[in-house]
Amino acid sequence: MDWGLGHATRIVPIIDILISQGANIIIAADNSPLEFLKLRFPKCIFITLKGYETKYPKGDNMALKLAMQFPSMIKAAKKAKIQLEEIIEKHKIDVVISDNRYELSTENAYSIFITHQLNIQAKGIQSAFKPLINLIINGYIKKYNELWIPDFKGDENLSGILSHEIKPPIDNFFFIGPLSRFSTFELQEVPKKYDIMAILSGPEPQRSIFEKLLEKELLNSGLKSIMLSAKPNLNKQENIKNILKVSHLPDKEFAQTIMESELIISRPGYSTIMDLVHFGKRAIFIPTPGQTEQEYLSEDLMKNNYYYYQKQDRLDLKTAFGNSRNYNPLKMNNDFKTLYERITFLLNLP
């Protein structure tokens, strides 16, 4: 699956540590994740490994839309699996680390799976299929040698019941802590430059629907704003009254802009949440309609008084901006101790 840019950004600290420990790395990805990682790690070797581009609905009937694509997903997964084995043989790969690409386990290398979703959420008619979905997913994960969960183990965590209160499908699992691409950047107090930073993400058509709604609200608000499109293959800037629209920012400039902004508005993608808690930044979350993981995370974080959220079809920036002041954003930093331990183990495999 080509799940989007977040699964590329959160792999950054893992690649950074692997490089620092002297590992030889080949990065395999597709589309915007591939473009982003090429910009972030220009000296690495890259291979285009085709991922399935999921088509999302305009409405919230996500389950039906995904179910209709299931045969195509299986076909794409088989092709990727064949390509993986070819890569392993050609490049003499010892270890495969797969971020949420369930199909990429292998018996020809030590394989590791990364996910924060061990307990898929479902609503309405989807709930009837939840046991089957979890059974299928667990069947894929069991084929891996290790499971890495990007969260903290204890009560103070980000993923809630997605990763906790459930037994992982394999015994060889490790909570490696939140993964933020900004973890190496120094946090500092800087003068405020923007009232709002809006971060666009996710698949079409919902991404464009969100952009139009948000742009209208920002224009009506008159608040000084920057809107980041998160399109690493473009390099555009455009001023529209009180909004600066930017297609992409390198990580250093991205981190600087987050620190210069009073408030962040974004989808509650898990990678985005991990980035924002690194800064301890106040945020408003607008979950993708029908995306049950984002809906759960929004509700859970709001219930715990960390972040305010609104549904997309009820977006009211004035209300959201005011209400967000009543919440106390999380601030979490990862010392990466467990991750260093696991990478040391990998580099000493016979």
Helices and strands as residue ranges (DSSP letters): H 6-9, H 12-20, E 26-29, H 31-40, E 45-48, H 62-91, E 95-99, E 110-114, G 124-129, H 130-141, E 146-149, G 160-162, E 173-175, E 194-199, H 206-221, E 225-228, E 237-240, E 243-246, H 251-260, E 261-266, H 270-279, E 283-285, H 292-303, E 308-309, G 312-314, H 317-323, G 324-326, H 337-347
